[in-house]
Amino acid sequence: MRLAGKTAIVTGAGSGFGQGIAARFVREGAQVIFADINAEAAEAAAAAHGGTACHADVADGDSVAAMIAWAIEAMGQVDILVNNAGVTHLPAPMEEVSEADFDRVLAVNCKSVYLTARALVPHMKARGTGAILNIASTAGVSPRPRLNWYNASKGWMITATRAMAVELAPAGIRVNALNPVAGETPLLKSFMGEDTPEIRAKFLSTIPLGRFSTPEDLANAALYLCSDEASMVTGVCMEVDGGRCI
C-alpha cells in the first residue's frame, strides 16, 4: 500500500503501459482516474481494476482543464499525474511524414504535457506537494531511423521533464520520466511498420535483455518514482529498456 491516501490521474490508461501503471497504483492503495480518449476503453479498464474512468483528449486544452477540475472536485486533491498518453507516426523517411501526422504526434506527445501542467500545477503548488511522471521513450535518447518526428517528440519530453523539475522543486513538486523500450502494447505494430516474426527478431536483437518491455515493468518503475520512497528524486529520466541505450 505504498500509495495509500493518494489520488492519481493516468492518461492513456485504457490500454498498454497506462493501464498497467494505473492498475498497479490501485493495488497500492491510490484512488486512480483512468483517463483516455477512448471512453469505452477507460470505462472497461477502470471497472476491471477498481478505478474511476474519465474521457479526455490530452491534446485539447478545454478537455484537459475539464478533466483536472473534475478530478479535484471528485477526489479532493490530485497527488500524482502520469502523462502516459502518446502516439507515433508509421515508419517513413522524415520528409514523407504528413503534416497532419506530425501535428498529431506533437500535440499528443508534447502539447499535452504543457496542457496538464497548466491545469494542475497551480493546485499542486497550493498544496506544496505533487509528483508528475512523463512517459517518454528510448527513442528520445537513442533514436531509430524512420521514426524521426516521434523520436523528436520524446526528446522534447525528456528536456521538458528536466526543465519542469528544476522550476517546480522549490514548490515541493517532483517531476520525473520513464524511457521504455518498445513494449507489448497497441503501439508496437506502429513502431515496427508491420508485425512479423522476422521484424520482431530484428527489433529484439537491439535489446540486450532480449525481450520487449511490459506494462508491469513500467508500473514497477512508475510506482517507485511516484511514491514517497523517491522523495529525493526529481529530474530523473529512467531507462526501462533492457539495456537498449547502453
Stockholm file with secondary structure:
# STOCKHOLM 1.0

chainA/1-246         MRLAGKTAIVTGAGSGFGQGIAARFVREGAQVIFADINAEAAEAAAAAHGGTACHADVADGDSVAAMIAWAIEAMGQVDILVNNAGVTHLPAPMEEVSEADFDRVLAVNCKSVYLTARALVPHMKARGTGAILNIASTAGVSPRPRLNWYNASKGWMITATRAMAVELAPAGIRVNALNPVAGETPLLKSFMGEDTPEIRAKFLSTIPLGRFSTPEDLANAALYLCSDEASMVTGVCMEVDGGRCI
#=GR chainA/1-246 SS CTTTTCEEEEETTTSHHHHHHHHHHHHTTCEEEEEESSHHHHHHHHHHHTCEEEECCTTCHHHHHHHHHHHHHHHSCCCEEEECCCCCCCSCCGGGSCHHHHHHHHIIIIIHHHHHHHHHHHHHHHHTCEEEEEECCGGGTSCCTTCHHHHHHHHHHHHHHHHHHHHHGGGTEEEEEEEECCBSSTTHHHHHSSCCHHHHHHHHTTSTTCSCBCHHHHHHHHHHHHSGGGTTCCSCEEEESTTTTC
#=GC SS_cons         CTTTTCEEEEETTTSHHHHHHHHHHHHTTCEEEEEESSHHHHHHHHHHHTCEEEECCTTCHHHHHHHHHHHHHHHSCCCEEEECCCCCCCSCCGGGSCHHHHHHHHIIIIIHHHHHHHHHHHHHHHHTCEEEEEECCGGGTSCCTTCHHHHHHHHHHHHHHHHHHHHHGGGTEEEEEEEECCBSSTTHHHHHSSCCHHHHHHHHTTSTTCSCBCHHHHHHHHHHHHSGGGTTCCSCEEEESTTTTC
//
